[in-house]
Amino acid sequence: MCDDTIDAIPVAFVNVFFDTGGLPSLDLSNICGVSSYPAFAGTALPNCGFLAADIQTCQAKGKIVTISLGGGAGSYGFTSDAQGQAFADTIWNIFLGGSSSTRPFGAAVLDGVDLDIEGGGSTGYAAFVTQLRSHYSGASKSYYITGAPQCPFPDAYLGSVINAVGFDALYVQFYNNYCGVNEFSNSNDWNFGEWDTWAKTVSPNPNVKIYIGAPASSTAAGSGYVASGTLASILQSTRSEYSSFGGVMLWDASQAYENGRFDVAVKSALGGNSGTSPTSVKPTTSSTTKTSTTPPPTSSTKKTTTSSTTTTSVASGGLCGGVAAWMSNVAYTGGSEVTYNGALWQAKYWSEADAPGGAAGDWTEVGPCTAAATIAADKVTPRPLITSVPKPASAARAVEAARAPEAAPARETKLASRFSKQD
């Protein structure tokens, strides 16, 4: 990935803000988490120090690497501004330019914070950002703050926050909602224009950039996926019409790799060159997709599948014939089938540790195992419109910055010019 088409890599997620010992917890799925790597003493914060060298290598090659907070599932939020301010100090010390004996990525210093808030309320987040900015102002390097709101405007959780404090970029999730990229041709639903108006007239940072967030494959989200050629056309059209357009965010990098290098096809629409990266881009932990022929990444952007030596049972007849039983330690992608409690189930989207029929709603019951196998032809497809889909505990979003059209004068594209960093 460090030699790839990706410009920024938000690593996801810090999904619990206040865990054992008052510190957050970090879940990078099968890459690093408390279930597979030891936590620092007296905490639920895993020691993922083995990733430090990879992060630093990416940063040395001009990648932006940030840490993403929140996600589609977890336990996070604040009860007051004071709590948000204190948490900003914690994040600064354990991930950014501060110091602590409990730094998950060791000596690696990330380049900023991404807020992917999909639950709870907005209390404390503006204070959190303001406190982070106070740390940034005296730092020897540039740091960034980005957000990933849902496309319905205003966002239910970040709407008031982005109005109150400056963000450097927004990776708007144009999927899993009525306003997804799949509705681009429907002027009543496609609403990039609303985000552009906000960027130019309301945002405290008048130079904020808006990125189109899109699924990198048909199994990456509940709805909103479009083919790479269609997305490329959408990106080119949006760039020509709206000056706030910054590029594309793909959920997620692993899905892009598996989907025939979806990122490469999309990157070409933005004028990106395979295997190149901006020489002065500051590293961060946000996931970005860059065009490249490099093999799939082996760390935080790897597809969230797990291997297991546990023996699985397989149903032998009826509707469930040949289908393995559901296992809590296996990551399933959309369309996967399992047997559970005498029935056949199909995953709606990515799922891990959420049992079929559970409150998370990750699975659709196809029918009882005793039913005739012909029922399988009538399987229920994932519902088309939902407001929030649980995401992999640790995945990297892929962010590609828009490049100047080839006809334009050649220039170096710096992160500061793309994000217009808010000081």
C-alpha positions as CSV (number, residue, x, y, z in Angstrom):
1,M,0.0,0.0,0.0
2,C,2.9,2.4,0.6
3,D,3.8,2.1,-3.1
4,D,0.1,2.2,-4.1
5,T,-2.5,4.6,-5.5
6,I,-3.7,5.6,-2.0
7,D,-3.0,9.0,-0.6
8,A,-4.4,8.8,2.9
9,I,-5.1,5.8,5.1
10,P,-7.5,6.2,8.1
11,V,-6.9,3.2,10.3
12,A,-10.1,2.0,11.9
13,F,-11.2,1.9,14.6
14,V,-10.8,3.1,18.2
15,N,-14.3,1.7,18.9
16,V,-14.3,2.1,22.7
17,F,-13.4,5.5,24.3
18,F,-13.3,4.6,27.9
19,D,-12.4,1.0,28.8
20,T,-10.3,-0.7,31.5
21,G,-8.0,1.8,33.2
22,G,-9.8,4.7,31.7
23,L,-8.1,4.3,28.3
24,P,-9.6,3.5,24.9
25,S,-9.6,0.2,23.2
26,L,-8.5,-0.4,19.6
27,D,-9.9,-3.2,17.4
28,L,-8.2,-3.8,14.1
29,S,-10.0,-7.1,13.6
30,N,-7.7,-9.9,12.6
31,I,-4.8,-7.5,12.3
32,C,-4.6,-6.4,15.9
33,G,-7.0,-6.4,18.8
34,V,-7.2,-7.5,22.4
35,S,-8.5,-10.9,21.4
36,S,-5.3,-11.7,19.5
37,Y,-2.6,-9.4,21.0
38,P,-1.7,-8.6,24.6
39,A,-3.0,-5.4,26.1
40,F,-1.0,-3.0,28.1
41,A,-1.1,-3.9,31.8
42,G,-4.3,-2.6,33.5
43,T,-5.9,-1.7,30.2
44,A,-7.9,-3.1,27.2
45,L,-5.6,-1.3,24.8
46,P,-3.7,-3.8,22.6
47,N,0.0,-3.4,21.9
48,C,0.2,-3.2,18.1
49,G,3.8,-2.1,18.0
50,F,4.6,-4.5,15.2
51,L,2.8,-2.1,12.9
52,A,5.1,0.9,13.8
53,A,7.7,0.2,11.1
54,D,5.0,-0.2,8.4
55,I,3.4,3.1,9.4
56,Q,6.7,4.9,9.4
57,T,7.5,3.5,6.0
58,C,4.2,4.7,4.5
59,Q,4.8,8.1,6.0
60,A,8.3,8.3,4.6
61,K,6.7,7.7,1.1
62,G,4.3,10.6,1.6
63,K,1.2,8.8,2.8
64,I,-1.2,10.3,5.3
65,V,-1.9,7.9,8.1
66,T,-4.6,8.8,10.7
67,I,-6.5,7.0,13.4
68,S,-10.3,6.7,12.9
69,L,-12.5,7.0,16.0
70,G,-16.0,5.4,16.2
71,G,-17.4,3.2,13.5
72,G,-20.7,1.4,13.0
73,A,-20.4,-0.5,16.3
74,G,-18.8,0.1,19.6
75,S,-19.1,2.1,22.8
76,Y,-18.1,5.7,22.4
77,G,-19.2,9.2,23.1
78,F,-18.9,11.9,25.7
79,T,-21.1,13.2,28.5
80,S,-19.6,16.7,28.6
81,D,-17.2,19.0,26.9
82,A,-14.7,18.5,29.7
83,Q,-14.7,14.8,29.0
84,G,-14.1,15.5,25.3
85,Q,-11.2,17.7,26.1
86,A,-9.6,15.2,28.3
87,F,-10.0,12.5,25.7
88,A,-8.3,14.7,23.2
89,D,-5.3,14.8,25.5
90,T,-5.3,11.0,25.7
91,I,-5.5,10.6,21.9
92,W,-2.6,13.1,21.5
93,N,-0.5,11.2,23.9
94,I,-1.0,7.7,22.7
95,F,-1.3,8.1,18.9
96,L,0.0,11.5,17.9
97,G,2.8,13.9,19.1
98,G,2.5,13.4,22.9
99,S,4.1,10.7,25.0
100,S,2.8,7.8,27.0
101,S,3.9,4.3,28.1
102,T,0.8,2.9,26.4
103,R,1.3,3.8,22.7
104,P,-0.4,1.1,20.5
105,F,1.9,1.9,17.5
106,G,5.0,2.5,19.6
107,A,7.3,5.2,18.2
108,A,5.1,5.8,15.1
109,V,3.5,9.2,15.2
110,L,0.2,9.3,13.3
111,D,-0.8,12.4,11.3
112,G,-4.2,13.1,12.7
113,V,-7.6,12.0,13.7
114,D,-10.7,11.0,11.7
115,L,-14.2,11.0,13.3
116,D,-16.5,8.3,12.0
117,I,-19.3,8.9,14.5
118,E,-22.4,6.8,13.8
119,G,-24.0,6.6,17.2
120,G,-24.6,8.4,20.5
121,G,-24.8,12.2,20.4
122,S,-22.7,15.2,19.4
123,T,-21.9,16.3,23.0
124,G,-18.2,16.9,23.5
125,Y,-16.9,16.5,20.0
126,A,-16.4,20.1,19.2
127,A,-14.5,20.5,22.5
128,F,-12.5,17.4,21.5
129,V,-11.5,18.9,18.2
130,T,-10.7,22.3,19.7
131,Q,-8.4,20.7,22.3
132,L,-6.7,18.7,19.6
133,R,-6.1,21.8,17.6
134,S,-4.4,23.4,20.7
135,H,-1.9,20.5,20.6
136,Y,-1.5,20.8,16.8
137,S,-0.7,24.5,17.0
138,G,2.6,24.0,18.8
139,A,3.7,20.9,16.9
140,S,6.7,20.6,14.7
141,K,4.7,18.8,11.9
142,S,1.3,19.1,10.4
143,Y,-1.7,17.3,11.8
144,Y,-5.1,16.9,10.4
145,I,-8.7,16.4,11.5
146,T,-11.2,14.8,9.1
147,G,-14.7,13.4,9.5
148,A,-16.9,10.8,7.8
149,P,-20.5,11.9,8.1
150,Q,-23.4,10.1,6.4
151,C,-24.7,11.8,3.3
152,P,-28.1,12.9,4.6
153,F,-27.7,16.6,5.4
154,P,-27.2,17.6,8.1
155,D,-25.5,14.5,9.6
156,A,-27.3,13.4,12.8
157,Y,-24.1,13.1,14.9
158,L,-21.5,15.4,13.3
159,G,-23.8,18.1,11.8
160,S,-23.4,20.5,14.7
161,V,-19.8,19.6,15.2
162,I,-18.6,20.5,11.7
163,N,-20.5,23.8,12.0
164,A,-18.7,24.7,15.2
165,V,-15.1,23.8,14.5
166,G,-12.9,23.5,11.4
167,F,-12.3,20.2,9.7
168,D,-9.6,19.7,7.0
169,A,-11.7,17.3,4.9
170,L,-14.9,15.4,5.1
171,Y,-15.2,11.8,3.7
172,V,-19.0,11.9,3.2
173,Q,-20.4,8.4,3.1
174,F,-22.5,8.4,-0.1
175,Y,-23.8,4.9,0.5
176,N,-26.3,3.0,2.7
177,N,-28.7,5.9,2.3
178,Y,-31.1,7.4,-0.2
179,C,-28.4,9.9,-1.3
180,G,-25.8,7.3,-2.3
181,V,-23.7,7.4,-5.5
182,N,-26.2,4.9,-7.0
183,E,-28.7,7.8,-7.0
184,F,-26.4,10.2,-8.8
185,S,-28.8,10.6,-11.7
186,N,-31.7,11.4,-9.3
187,S,-31.5,15.1,-8.6
188,N,-34.0,14.8,-5.8
189,D,-31.7,12.4,-3.8
190,W,-28.1,13.0,-4.9
191,N,-27.1,15.9,-2.6
192,F,-23.4,16.7,-3.1
193,G,-24.5,20.2,-3.8
194,E,-25.8,20.6,-0.2
195,W,-22.3,19.6,1.1
196,D,-20.7,22.0,-1.4
197,T,-22.9,24.9,-0.2
198,W,-22.1,24.0,3.4
199,A,-18.3,24.0,2.6
200,K,-18.5,27.5,1.0
201,T,-20.9,29.2,3.3
202,V,-21.0,27.6,6.8
203,S,-17.8,25.6,7.4
204,P,-15.4,27.4,9.9
205,N,-12.7,26.3,7.4
206,P,-13.6,27.9,4.1
207,N,-11.1,25.7,2.3
208,V,-12.4,22.3,3.6
209,K,-12.6,19.6,0.9
210,I,-15.5,17.2,0.4
211,Y,-14.7,13.6,-0.7
212,I,-17.2,11.2,-2.2
213,G,-17.3,8.1,-0.1
214,A,-18.3,5.0,-2.0
215,P,-18.2,1.2,-1.5
216,A,-15.2,-0.5,-3.0
217,S,-17.3,-3.6,-3.9
218,S,-20.8,-4.9,-3.8
219,T,-20.2,-6.6,-0.5
220,A,-18.6,-3.6,1.2
221,A,-21.9,-1.9,2.1
222,G,-25.6,-2.6,2.3
223,S,-26.4,-0.4,-0.7
224,G,-24.7,2.2,-2.9
225,Y,-22.2,0.3,-4.9
226,V,-21.7,1.2,-8.5
227,A,-19.2,-0.1,-11.1
228,S,-15.8,1.6,-11.3
229,G,-16.6,3.2,-14.7
230,T,-19.8,4.7,-13.3
231,L,-18.0,6.0,-10.2
232,A,-15.3,7.4,-12.4
233,S,-17.9,9.3,-14.4
234,I,-19.5,10.6,-11.2
235,L,-16.2,11.8,-9.9
236,Q,-15.3,13.7,-13.1
237,S,-18.7,15.3,-13.3
238,T,-18.6,16.4,-9.6
239,R,-15.1,17.8,-9.9
240,S,-16.1,19.9,-12.9
241,E,-19.1,21.3,-11.1
242,Y,-18.1,21.8,-7.5
243,S,-14.9,23.5,-6.3
244,S,-15.1,21.9,-2.9
245,F,-14.6,18.4,-4.4
246,G,-11.5,16.8,-3.0
247,G,-11.4,13.3,-4.2
248,V,-12.8,9.9,-3.4
249,M,-12.9,7.7,-0.2
250,L,-13.4,4.0,-0.7
251,W,-14.8,1.7,2.0
252,D,-12.5,-0.2,2.2
253,A,-9.0,-0.8,0.9
254,S,-9.2,-4.5,1.3
255,Q,-12.5,-4.7,-0.7
256,A,-10.9,-2.6,-3.4
257,Y,-8.1,-5.1,-3.7
258,E,-10.4,-8.0,-3.9
259,N,-12.7,-6.3,-6.4
260,G,-10.2,-6.4,-9.3
261,R,-8.2,-3.4,-8.0
262,F,-11.3,-1.2,-8.0
263,D,-9.1,1.6,-6.7
264,V,-6.8,1.6,-9.7
265,A,-9.7,2.1,-12.1
266,V,-11.1,4.9,-10.0
267,K,-7.8,6.6,-9.5
268,S,-7.3,7.0,-13.2
269,A,-10.4,9.1,-13.4
270,L,-8.7,11.6,-11.0
271,G,-5.6,11.9,-13.1
272,G,-3.5,9.7,-10.8
273,N,-0.5,7.8,-12.0
274,S,0.1,4.2,-11.1
275,G,2.7,3.7,-8.4
276,T,3.2,7.4,-7.7
277,S,2.5,9.4,-4.6
278,P,2.7,13.1,-3.6
279,T,6.2,13.7,-2.3
280,S,5.2,16.1,0.4
281,V,2.0,14.5,1.7
282,K,2.1,14.2,5.4
283,P,1.4,10.7,6.8
284,T,-1.9,9.9,8.5
285,T,-4.0,6.9,9.4
286,S,-6.8,7.3,7.0
287,S,-7.3,4.7,4.4
288,T,-6.7,5.7,0.9
289,T,-6.7,3.9,-2.4
290,K,-3.8,4.6,-4.7
291,T,-3.3,3.2,-8.1
292,S,-0.6,0.5,-8.1
293,T,0.3,-3.0,-9.2
294,T,1.6,-3.7,-5.7
295,P,0.3,-6.9,-4.1
296,P,-2.4,-6.6,-1.5
297,P,-1.3,-5.0,1.8
298,T,-0.3,-7.2,4.7
299,S,-1.2,-5.0,7.6
300,S,-4.0,-2.7,8.6
301,T,-5.7,-2.6,5.2
302,K,-5.9,-6.3,4.7
303,K,-9.2,-7.9,4.1
304,T,-10.9,-8.7,7.3
305,T,-11.0,-12.4,7.1
306,T,-9.7,-14.8,9.7
307,S,-8.3,-18.3,9.5
308,S,-9.1,-20.9,12.1
309,T,-8.1,-24.4,12.9
310,T,-11.3,-25.0,14.7
311,T,-13.3,-28.0,13.3
312,T,-16.5,-26.9,11.7
313,S,-19.6,-28.9,11.2
314,V,-21.3,-29.1,7.8
315,A,-24.9,-29.8,7.2
316,S,-25.4,-32.8,5.0
317,G,-28.9,-32.5,3.5
318,G,-31.9,-30.3,2.7
319,L,-31.5,-26.5,2.3
320,C,-28.3,-26.5,4.4
321,G,-26.5,-29.3,2.5
322,G,-22.8,-28.6,2.4
323,V,-23.0,-25.4,4.3
324,A,-20.7,-24.9,7.4
325,A,-22.0,-23.9,10.8
326,W,-21.7,-20.2,11.9
327,M,-18.5,-19.5,13.9
328,S,-18.0,-16.5,16.1
329,N,-14.3,-16.1,15.2
330,V,-14.8,-16.0,11.5
331,A,-15.3,-12.7,9.5
332,Y,-18.1,-13.2,6.9
333,T,-18.7,-11.0,3.8
334,G,-22.0,-10.1,2.3
335,G,-23.7,-13.1,0.7
336,S,-21.9,-15.7,2.9
337,E,-24.1,-18.6,4.0
338,V,-24.0,-20.4,7.3
339,T,-26.2,-22.8,9.3
340,Y,-27.3,-21.8,12.8
341,N,-30.0,-23.2,15.1
342,G,-31.3,-25.5,12.4
343,A,-31.7,-22.8,9.7
344,L,-29.7,-21.5,6.7
345,W,-28.7,-17.8,7.1
346,Q,-27.1,-15.4,4.6
347,A,-24.9,-12.4,5.6
348,K,-26.3,-9.0,4.5
349,Y,-22.9,-7.4,4.7
350,W,-19.6,-7.8,6.6
351,S,-20.1,-9.6,9.9
352,E,-18.0,-11.0,12.7
353,A,-19.0,-12.3,16.1
354,D,-22.7,-11.2,15.5
355,A,-24.8,-14.4,15.7
356,P,-27.5,-15.0,13.1
357,G,-30.8,-13.7,14.4
358,G,-29.1,-11.4,16.9
359,A,-29.8,-7.7,17.6
360,A,-27.1,-6.6,15.1
361,G,-29.3,-7.7,12.2
362,D,-26.3,-8.8,10.1
363,W,-28.1,-11.9,8.8
364,T,-31.2,-12.9,6.8
365,E,-32.8,-16.2,7.5
366,V,-33.2,-18.1,4.2
367,G,-35.2,-21.0,5.7
368,P,-35.1,-24.1,7.9
369,C,-32.5,-26.7,7.1
370,T,-35.3,-29.3,6.6
371,A,-36.8,-27.3,3.7
372,A,-36.3,-28.4,0.1
373,A,-33.1,-27.2,-1.5
374,T,-35.0,-25.5,-4.2
375,I,-35.9,-22.8,-1.7
376,A,-32.4,-21.5,-2.1
377,A,-33.3,-19.8,-5.3
378,D,-35.6,-17.5,-3.4
379,K,-33.0,-16.1,-1.0
380,V,-33.6,-12.6,0.3
381,T,-31.1,-10.0,-0.9
382,P,-29.8,-7.3,1.3
383,R,-32.2,-4.5,2.0
384,P,-31.5,-1.6,-0.3
385,L,-31.8,1.4,2.1
386,I,-30.6,1.6,5.6
387,T,-29.1,4.4,7.6
388,S,-26.1,2.6,9.1
389,V,-24.4,-0.6,8.4
390,P,-22.0,-2.2,10.9
391,K,-18.4,-2.0,9.6
392,P,-15.5,-4.3,10.1
393,A,-13.9,-3.5,13.4
394,S,-10.6,-2.7,11.7
395,A,-10.6,-1.7,8.1
396,A,-8.8,1.1,6.3
397,R,-10.8,3.5,4.2
398,A,-9.1,4.4,1.0
399,V,-8.8,8.1,0.2
400,E,-7.7,9.3,-3.2
401,A,-7.2,13.0,-3.7
402,A,-8.3,14.6,-6.9
403,R,-5.4,15.4,-9.2
404,A,-5.3,18.1,-11.8
405,P,-6.6,17.0,-15.3
406,E,-3.8,15.9,-17.5
407,A,-4.3,19.0,-19.7
408,A,-3.4,21.3,-16.8
409,P,0.1,22.4,-16.1
410,A,2.1,19.8,-14.2
411,R,2.4,20.5,-10.5
412,E,3.2,18.7,-7.2
413,T,0.1,18.0,-5.2
414,K,0.7,18.6,-1.5
415,L,-1.6,17.5,1.2
416,A,-1.9,21.1,2.5
417,S,-3.3,22.1,-0.9
418,R,-5.8,19.3,-0.9
419,F,-7.0,19.6,2.7
420,S,-6.2,23.3,3.2
421,K,-5.2,22.5,6.7
422,Q,-7.1,24.5,9.4
423,D,-4.6,25.9,11.9
